Every structure is written in structure tokens, then in C-alpha cells.
């Protein structure tokens, strides 16, 4: 277990300043710590709440690249969730 994972496991209910949360653990849309990471057709990871709202609002493009998503199926990123949990 990495040091970062260990810290997050012990402090999961404590509000952490964004300055100490690794950037990769934050959703590119909301900029908040991801709680339920999902992978898009472009293999980009976003938090479930943010990416589903993005798609529900009629955006069918990748928020990072702007390219059209080949489909809107979202897959859980379990490996990433385990790193954050």
C-alpha cells in the first residue's frame, strides 16, 4: 500500500484541502476528489456525478479533448477507485 493510499484510508472522512490531494485523484470536470471514478470511450477517468451530468446535459464530447465520444457507456475504474479509497 502506498503512503498516499494509506493516508486517504485513515482520513477518508476528514475534509482535505485540495492542495494536498494529488491532481490525478481529482475529477477534471468538478476538480473535486473522485468518489466513483468511471472511464469513458476515450479512456479518460471522471467522477460519476460529473460525467453523467455532462452527458445528461447533451454533451457527447470528451470534456478534455472535445472529440465526439464513440459511445456513452461508462465503465467503473475499479483500480483507480482502490487507489483513492
Secondary structure, DSSP 8 states (H G I E B T S, - for coil): --HHHHHHHHTTTS---GGGS-GGGB-TTT-SB-SSEEE-TTS-EEEHHHHHHHHHTT--B-TTT--B-S----EE-HHHHHHH-
